[in-house]
């Protein structure tokens, strides 16, 4: 498939925003039972929510660049009963709304205790807003991933690993960003976020490697015979059937040379997983803000490569017909 950079930025940016929100709520959950102590929790959660919301907004804005008629984007919610894209369009603004409410409550200190409990458990309203936001966050992860995982004819995507990878990669990048952010705003949380970022990143490495191994062993159901409707056992294609390019040859081919295509796989494996883990360990040990932000920057660049490879690796059955270009 031809990777659209607008979709690449959409999925990686909102994934990081989702992961950052999950990290913020994880810290509040730990603080609610006195596992951690945060010096300025209101500012920490509020500014963190602003960063998460900005990532979501920029990601949403980038999605408009691959629409033929952006002014009709609102119509995409009409088929929410059957379309994962429609469900994503509903889940994203709903999640953004609760991230906004979560940040506003902490910024202005509007956080009354609505359920009285014994210490150390606390029952502030923001915790319940965070729970709803977390549910919507995972719903958004599933909706985004299922847009691709539900396509049976694209066998590289049609797997539960697609959903797992979207969740783990987005969460990993969000926790890595939270580690760098906490180094500035709440140094006492660096170890907490850094440890979780490392665990999730390594788990994502296992999951993404499993999908790469699976895709390398796929036996495609479509053949040249099924592509053109001819059952002869010996078919050899000499040309694609037209002199110039077409929509089919542009939108269903990634257009990169095979050497570049293969190298990108190893590039994202190093940038998304190996380098960030090393930098996280170094940054936590030295409490280095620069190293931790570098870990996030490198991991995000790697995620762009990973998402490009994810789209490019999918082999549309129509490519069998246009295999000679």
Secondary structure, DSSP 8 states (H G I E B T S, - for coil): ----HHHHHHHHHHHHHHHHHHHHHHHHHHHHTTSS--TTHHHHHHHHHHHHHHHHHHHHHHHGGG-S-GGGGGGGGGGTTT-HHHHHHHHHHHHHHHHHHHHHHHHHT---B-S---TT---BHHHHHHHHHHHHHHHHHHHHHHHHHT-TT-TTT-SHHHHHHHHHHHHHHHHHHHHHHHHHH-GGGHHHHHHHHHHHHHHHHHHHHHHHHHHHT---S--HHHHHT---S-------SSSS--HHHHHS-----HHHHHHHHHHHHIIIIIHHHHHHHHHHHHT-HHHHHHHHHHHHHHHHHHHHHHHHH---GGGGTT---
